[in-house]
Each structure stands twice: as C-alpha cells, then as structure tokens.
Amino acid sequence: MSINDILLQVDNRKSCDARLEFATRLARDHGAHLTGLYLMSNWTVPAYVEGQIPVDVLEQQAKRAGLDALEAERRFESRVKSAGVLAEWRIAEGSPLDQLVLNARYVDLVIVGQPEKDVPELLELTYADSVTLESGRPVLVVPSVGVARQHIERVLIAWNGCRESVRAVNDALPLLQRAKEVLVLAVNLPKELQDSDVPGADISLHLSRHGVNAQAESISGADISVGDVLLSRAADKSADLIVMGAYGHSRIRELVLGGTTRHLLDHMTVPVLFSH
C-alpha cells in the first residue's frame, strides 16, 4: 500500500501557501503525482436578477475569475517546479463540492485547507467535512495557521475501535510506516469497544506487524471534551499529524450537539487525516 496520487485543492487565500508547501513535500517524500485543483464556481444568478446587472459588470466578474485562476495556477506551478514534483493542473467548473468529490475519488489522498470562520458558507471552497463523507477517500486537512514542521515524524491516532477509526488507521498506513513515533490514544473508551485490558493495544500490535513503531495509551474519566484531550496530547507529544475516523455518529447529531470531528475541524493546531 502506498500513496501514489495526491489531490490538492488550491485557491488564492493566504492560508494556501502552507497547504502548497505541505502537499509538495509529502508528494516528494512518497514519489507521488500531485494534482492541483482549482474550483471555479459557476453560481448562477436568477434571470430576473441577471437582467438588472449591467453587461460590463458581468464581464468584469468573468475576467476577475479568470485572473484569479491564472494566479492560483502560477503559485502552484512555481511551487511544484521548485520541489521537483510530477504534477498537473486542473480547473473544475460547476458545483465546487461536486467537482471536488468527483476528482477526489480517483486519488489516494485528498489535501484541503481548514474551513475558515470568517468566510461566508456560500464562498467556502474547502468542504473538508463533506468531501470526507462523500468521496470514500482519506482527507488530510491542513490548519489555516500553517504547520510547524513539514515532515511527519510523530503521529497521534485517535482510537475508539469503531469502523471509521479502523478505516482511518488503514488509510494512514503509508504515513504511519514512515513516522518515527506513533501514539494510539483511546479516550473514555466504553468497555464494549475495548480490544484488551489496555485499550488500543491490539491495534498497536497490528501496526507493529506492518513496521510501525506504535504505542498504546488510554485516558479514562477525562472531564474535558475528547477533542480537547486529543489536541492537548498532540501538543504534549509534538505530533505532526492526528489520524481519526470522521463522524462516528450521524453528521446531523454532530452538527447539532457538537462532536470530536467538528471540534478538530474548528480548532486544529496540526494537520488531521480524516476517514469515513
């Protein structure tokens, strides 16, 4: 199992620089092909509204959109050239989410940016949670603040024994095998999901048979949210990546009541690989 194809969602936000750097380094480390995808929205204006907009305004908007796409391509091409990575550039027109999901289905790993809180939902083009749920591929989300280290040497696995968690570990295996240290962390794991007297011990043993230097750790009775525990422990261990299953409960329940997936998307301090 290896990472041979990576899809990177590219835009013109300042936060994209860190995403570009991270993705090109990862592609180079794994000898992977990197596809840069620019999502050009074709949000349609109702006919009765379009008739009220001067033609020159519509033309200026189309010209601006084309210039933005060219600028994103320039940044991408410059970065991959300096990194010596085999790459290609794509512009997808149509529904941004549909196009991102469609392109994601034909790669090994998708890299997107953290959703930005100050961006209106209509203009948000990362869709980290939706592409995780709908693409069937692992999605690596890079924090808006960037990353401290480009190499993934220390990984924290959020382990709860559910299907999504198992899927995440399997999807992340090429990254785990290259890491120096892997911590399998179980937080407040119910008895029925514990695989042994030490939660996480069995999956750690499985990983060791794949050449992964994994250790199990469990925390019971934590009086803060699981998400906060994960971020705190990741900071303690100087983790470069968190691996976790996304939306073990229904997405609606997590959106309404909150949940670990949503918490990490909102507060991540290191890249997070989500699988569903």
C-alpha positions in Angstrom: 0.0 0.0 0.0 1.4 3.4 -1.0 0.5 7.0 -1.8 0.9 7.5 -5.5 -1.8 10.1 -6.3 -2.5 13.2 -4.3 -5.2 15.8 -5.0 -4.6 19.3 -3.6 -7.4 21.9 -3.5 -5.8 25.2 -4.5 -7.1 28.7 -4.0 -5.8 32.2 -3.6 -6.1 32.6 0.1 -3.1 33.3 2.2 -3.5 30.0 4.0 -3.0 28.1 0.8 0.8 28.8 0.9 1.2 26.4 3.8 -1.0 23.8 2.1 1.0 24.0 -1.1 4.3 23.6 0.9 2.9 20.6 2.9 1.4 18.9 -0.2 4.5 19.2 -2.4 6.8 18.0 0.4 4.5 15.0 1.0 4.3 14.2 -2.7 8.1 14.4 -3.0 8.6 12.1 0.1 6.3 9.5 -1.3 7.2 9.9 -5.0 3.6 10.7 -5.7 1.9 12.5 -8.5 0.3 15.8 -7.3 -2.8 17.2 -9.0 -3.7 20.8 -8.2 -7.4 21.5 -8.4 -8.9 25.0 -8.7 -12.6 25.2 -8.1 -14.2 27.8 -10.3 -17.7 28.3 -9.1 -20.5 28.9 -11.6 -23.1 30.1 -9.2 -25.9 31.1 -11.4 -27.9 34.3 -11.0 -31.6 34.1 -11.5 -32.7 35.5 -14.8 -34.8 38.2 -13.3 -31.7 39.4 -11.3 -29.2 39.0 -14.1 -31.3 41.3 -16.2 -30.7 44.0 -13.7 -26.9 43.7 -13.8 -25.1 45.7 -16.4 -23.3 43.6 -19.0 -19.9 45.2 -18.3 -20.2 44.2 -14.6 -20.8 40.6 -15.6 -17.9 40.7 -18.0 -15.6 42.2 -15.3 -16.6 39.4 -12.9 -15.8 36.8 -15.5 -12.5 38.4 -16.2 -11.7 38.6 -12.5 -12.5 34.9 -12.1 -10.1 34.1 -15.0 -7.3 36.1 -13.5 -7.8 34.5 -10.1 -7.5 31.1 -11.7 -4.3 32.1 -13.5 -2.8 33.4 -10.3 -3.6 30.2 -8.5 -2.0 28.2 -11.3 1.1 30.4 -11.2 1.5 29.8 -7.5 1.0 26.0 -7.9 3.4 25.7 -10.9 6.1 27.7 -9.2 6.0 25.6 -6.1 5.9 22.1 -7.7 8.7 23.2 -10.1 11.0 24.2 -7.2 10.1 21.0 -5.4 10.8 18.8 -8.4 7.4 17.1 -8.1 5.5 15.4 -11.0 2.3 17.4 -11.2 -0.7 18.6 -13.3 -3.1 21.5 -13.0 -6.9 21.3 -13.3 -9.6 23.8 -13.3 -13.1 22.5 -12.4 -16.2 24.5 -13.3 -19.6 23.7 -11.8 -20.7 23.0 -8.3 -17.5 23.2 -6.2 -18.4 20.4 -3.8 -19.5 18.1 -6.6 -16.3 18.7 -8.6 -14.1 18.3 -5.5 -15.8 15.0 -4.6 -15.6 13.7 -8.2 -11.9 14.4 -8.5 -11.2 13.0 -5.1 -12.5 9.6 -6.0 -9.6 8.9 -8.3 -6.6 9.6 -5.9 -5.1 8.0 -2.8 -5.2 11.1 -0.7 -7.0 14.5 -0.7 -5.5 17.6 0.8 -7.7 20.6 1.6 -7.5 23.6 3.9 -9.2 24.1 7.2 -12.6 25.8 6.8 -12.2 29.5 7.6 -14.6 31.0 10.1 -14.6 34.5 8.5 -15.6 33.2 5.1 -19.4 33.0 4.2 -20.6 29.5 3.7 -21.5 30.4 0.1 -17.9 31.2 -0.6 -16.3 28.4 1.3 -14.5 26.1 -1.1 -12.7 23.6 1.1 -15.7 21.4 2.2 -13.4 19.3 4.4 -16.2 17.5 6.2 -18.4 16.9 3.1 -15.6 15.6 0.9 -14.6 13.2 3.7 -18.1 11.8 3.9 -18.8 11.6 0.2 -15.6 10.8 -1.6 -14.7 7.5 0.0 -11.1 8.7 0.3 -8.9 9.9 3.2 -8.9 13.7 3.5 -5.9 15.5 5.1 -6.9 18.9 6.4 -4.1 21.5 6.8 -4.7 24.2 9.5 -5.2 27.7 8.4 -2.3 28.8 10.6 0.1 26.5 8.8 2.3 23.8 10.1 5.4 23.9 12.3 7.2 21.0 10.6 6.7 19.7 7.0 7.9 16.2 7.8 5.5 13.8 9.5 7.6 12.1 12.2 5.2 11.9 15.2 1.6 10.8 14.7 -1.3 10.6 17.2 -4.1 8.2 16.3 -7.5 8.9 17.9 -8.6 5.4 18.6 -12.2 4.4 19.6 -12.5 0.9 17.9 -15.3 1.9 15.6 -15.4 1.3 11.8 -14.4 4.8 10.9 -11.4 4.6 13.3 -10.2 1.3 11.7 -10.6 2.8 8.2 -8.6 5.9 9.2 -5.7 3.7 10.5 -5.7 1.6 7.4 -5.8 4.7 5.1 -2.9 6.3 7.0 -0.7 3.3 7.0 1.8 4.7 4.4 2.3 7.7 6.6 2.5 5.7 9.8 5.2 3.4 8.4 7.4 6.4 7.8 6.8 8.0 11.1 9.4 7.7 14.0 6.7 7.5 16.7 3.0 6.7 16.7 0.8 7.0 19.7 -2.5 5.2 19.7 -4.7 7.2 22.1 -8.1 5.9 23.5 -10.1 8.5 25.4 -13.0 7.4 27.6 -13.5 4.2 25.6 -16.6 2.2 26.5 -15.9 -1.3 27.8 -17.7 -2.9 24.8 -15.3 -1.3 22.4 -12.1 -2.1 24.3 -10.0 -4.7 22.5 -8.0 -5.7 25.5 -7.1 -4.7 29.1 -5.1 -1.9 27.6 -7.4 -0.1 25.0 -5.6 0.3 21.7 -3.0 -2.5 22.5 -4.4 -4.8 19.8 -4.4 -2.2 17.0 -0.9 -1.2 18.1 0.3 -4.8 17.8 -1.3 -5.0 14.3 0.5 -1.8 13.3 3.8 -3.2 14.6 3.4 -6.1 12.2 3.4 -3.5 9.5 6.6 -2.0 10.7 5.0 0.8 12.6 6.5 2.0 15.9 3.2 2.2 17.8 2.5 2.5 21.5 -0.9 2.4 23.1 -2.2 4.9 25.8 -5.6 5.2 27.3 -7.3 8.0 29.3 -10.4 7.3 31.3 -12.7 9.7 33.2 -11.4 12.8 31.3 -13.6 15.7 32.3 -12.9 17.7 29.2 -14.1 17.0 25.6 -12.4 14.3 23.7 -11.4 16.8 21.1 -9.6 19.0 23.7 -7.8 15.9 25.1 -6.6 15.0 21.6 -5.3 18.5 20.9 -3.6 18.7 24.3 -1.9 15.3 23.9 -0.9 16.1 20.4 0.8 19.3 21.7 2.5 17.3 24.6 3.9 14.8 22.1 4.8 17.4 19.5 2.7 15.4 17.0 2.9 16.4 13.3 -0.4 14.7 12.4 -3.6 13.4 14.0 -5.4 10.5 12.4 -9.0 9.8 13.2 -12.3 8.5 11.9 -14.8 11.2 11.0 -18.4 11.3 12.1 -18.8 8.1 14.1 -22.2 9.4 15.0 -24.6 10.9 12.4 -23.4 14.1 10.9 -26.6 15.9 11.9 -26.1 14.8 15.5 -22.6 16.2 15.5 -23.6 19.4 13.9 -26.4 20.0 16.4 -24.7 18.6 19.6 -21.1 19.1 18.7 -18.6 16.3 18.3 -14.9 15.4 18.0 -14.9 15.7 14.2 -16.4 19.2 14.3 -14.2 20.3 17.2 -11.0 19.3 15.5 -12.1 21.0 12.2 -12.7 24.2 14.2 -9.7 24.1 16.5 -7.0 22.0 14.8 -3.4 23.1 15.5 -1.7 20.3 13.4 -2.8 18.6 10.2 -5.6 16.0 10.7 -6.3 13.0 8.4 -10.0 12.1 8.5 -11.5 8.9 7.1 -15.1 7.8 6.9 
